[in-house]
Amino acid sequence: MKKVILLFLFCIIPIKVNASICVMDMDSKRLLYGSSETQEKLIASTTKIMTSLVVIQNVDNLDEEIEITEAVLKSTGSGIYVEVGEHISVLDLLYGLMLRSGNDAAIMLAEYVGGSMEGFTLLMNEYAANIGMKNTKFINSSGLEDNLGNGNTSTCYDMALLMSEASKNEILMNIMGTKHHTVQTDYKYYDWYNKNKLLSEYKYTTGGKTGYTKKAYRTLVTSATKDNKNLTVVTLDERDDFEKHKNKYTEYFKKYKLVNVVNKKTFLKKEGYEVKNDINMLLLNSEIKKVKVDVYYTSDARNRAGYVTVSLNGVEYFKENIYKREKKVNTLSKVKDILTKLFN
């Protein structure tokens, strides 16, 4: 009888699913798949993608060594365990931040770049606003919650935008894609392996960041490239995150075609204009004929003639300048003309 009652209760009690997930094309920043993608959640150490971008943007020489101050003593949770008085480069702190999720590295980088945690988070939130992260708020550089349980909050969609922005930064992508890094400072030797096991388990992975706190649960942002298709997958509050990411990459790399919408070699050449770059877009077969290419001519620059936009279902995804074609001078022919004039 007890077994029957327990079985009955199990059947009628709904299982709560809290996870948020999204898949985004990093080139167009188009959302290809989303579930609760705009729900605000704690993001834990995936925060450190933003921390790294702000540091790289604001430090001219990443090889510059800084001295670890007593501010590092405030660090809790995961760390690289640098010591007060130790000297280490900004670049190596970034490796410790991204590979080992060092909260002590996050504190030192924030202090060095922003002067204080408050100053650094101003830079973080300004950067977020500039790239369209409308539902994101940073209160620290690590992603840990404070004593009141408050932490950095964002959405799957906003974090996918962040990873898309990070994909343009060669320095950060090199760091995130590194499986193993060693450091020798004036105090000790470090041997770090990347916590992002997707780098080893899924061969197309190019970067990303793991995260975990008891309150945020598991968070994961990753990126992958296959056949020139560049995707990011984000999961927040997802137990089976690594497997989920692999499955989504497999599904969406197969599902979408990379279509050359604007070819720089032929586009507007007959009209005497050109674009400097190809425009390629991930599309379903059913979407290819729905893509709209619009050309606008202007005269507000020296040799720029206007721009071309690419949109789908009323949403603009690409914009590229159009230029007047430069006439190529046949040097050999010009020399012959000069010689002919001289000797005739």
Secondary structure, DSSP 8 states (H G I E B T S, - for coil): -HHHHHHHHHHHS------EEEEEETTTTEEEEEESTT--EE-GGGGHHHHHHHHHHH-S-TT-EEE--GGGGG--SS-----TT-EEEHHHHHHHHHHS--HHHHHHHHHHHHSSHHHHHHHHHHHHHHTT-TT-B-S-SS----TTS---EE-HHHHHHHHHHHTT-HHHHHHHT-SEEEEE-SS-EEEEE-S-THHHH-TTEEEEEEEEETTTEEEEEEEEEETTEEEEEEEES-TTHHHHHHHHHHHHHHH-EEEEEE-TTTTTTTTTEE-SS-EEEEE-GGGGGG-EEEEEE--SSSSEEEEEEEEETTEEEEEEEEEE------HHHHHHHHHHHHH-
